[in-house]
Amino acid sequence: MDTHPASVTLESFLLGRLAWDEMKNVVIHLLRGCDRCREEMEPTAMAILSSRWPKRDPSPEEDAAYDAAISEACRRVLETLRKDKKAVGRQALEHIRRGRESALTVGRV
């Protein structure tokens, strides 16, 4: 995403109302460090979070469960990225192999 998402898109993102592709684009945009969009989202995000955030500190069990869930999510993302990277590498090697075979065949004719 080369441009900033529209305000309505950022709000829809915060409310979980975007299609998968749109959500992915917003996440990538934000992960690239767009301070402008983060600042624009802050009031809405704070309103959403403050209405849902517990008014007390979590128990040790709740805190551990939260940490475990975040760790598992990160592990799955990294696993998916590794698989995607391997698949792209295999595709590139197959493409190179086919190109060499094609060049050899043409050279023999």
C-alpha positions in Angstrom: 0.0 0.0 0.0 1.8 3.1 -1.2 -0.9 5.6 0.1 -2.4 6.0 3.5 -5.7 4.1 4.1 -8.8 6.3 4.2 -10.1 7.3 7.7 -13.1 5.1 7.2 -10.8 2.1 6.3 -8.8 2.7 9.5 -12.0 2.8 11.6 -13.3 -0.3 9.9 -9.9 -2.0 10.6 -10.2 -1.2 14.3 -13.8 -2.5 14.4 -12.8 -5.7 12.5 -15.1 -5.0 9.6 -12.5 -5.3 6.7 -12.1 -8.1 4.2 -9.0 -10.2 4.7 -7.0 -8.5 1.9 -7.9 -5.0 3.1 -7.0 -5.9 6.6 -3.6 -7.4 5.5 -2.8 -4.2 3.6 -3.6 -2.0 6.6 -1.5 -4.2 8.9 1.5 -4.1 6.5 1.1 -0.3 6.2 1.1 0.1 10.0 4.0 -2.3 10.5 6.1 -0.1 8.2 5.8 2.5 10.9 3.2 5.0 9.6 3.0 7.5 12.5 0.3 9.5 10.7 -2.1 6.6 10.5 -1.3 5.5 14.1 -2.0 9.0 15.4 -5.3 9.1 13.4 -6.3 5.7 14.9 -5.3 6.5 18.4 -8.6 8.2 19.7 -10.8 5.4 18.2 -8.5 2.7 19.4 -8.4 4.1 22.9 -12.2 4.3 23.0 -12.5 0.7 21.9 -9.9 -0.6 24.3 -10.9 1.4 27.3 -14.5 0.1 27.0 -13.3 -3.5 26.8 -10.2 -3.4 29.0 -10.5 -4.9 32.5 -10.7 -2.4 35.3 -8.3 -4.6 37.3 -4.9 -6.2 36.8 -5.0 -9.7 35.5 -4.4 -12.6 37.8 -1.2 -14.5 37.4 -3.1 -17.2 35.6 -4.8 -14.8 33.2 -1.5 -13.1 32.5 0.2 -16.4 31.8 -2.7 -17.4 29.5 -2.4 -14.1 27.6 1.4 -14.5 27.2 0.9 -18.1 26.0 -1.7 -17.0 23.4 0.5 -14.3 22.1 3.5 -16.6 21.9 1.5 -19.2 20.0 0.2 -16.6 17.6 3.8 -15.4 16.9 5.0 -19.0 16.5 2.3 -19.7 14.0 3.1 -16.6 12.0 6.8 -17.4 11.9 6.0 -21.0 10.9 3.8 -19.8 8.0 6.5 -17.4 6.8 9.1 -20.1 6.9 6.8 -22.4 4.8 6.1 -19.7 2.4 9.8 -18.9 2.0 10.6 -22.5 1.4 7.8 -22.9 -1.2 9.0 -19.8 -3.1 12.6 -21.1 -3.0 11.4 -24.5 -4.4 9.4 -22.7 -7.2 12.4 -20.6 -8.1 14.7 -23.7 -8.3 12.1 -25.5 -10.4 11.9 -22.5 -12.7 15.7 -22.4 -13.1 15.8 -26.2 -13.7 13.1 -26.0 -16.4 15.0 -23.1 -18.0 18.2 -25.1 -18.2 16.5 -28.1 -19.6 14.8 -25.9 -22.2 18.1 -24.3 -23.1 19.8 -27.7 -23.5 16.9 -29.0 -25.7 17.1 -26.0 -27.9 20.9 -26.4 -28.2 20.5 -30.0 -29.5 18.0 -29.3 -32.2 
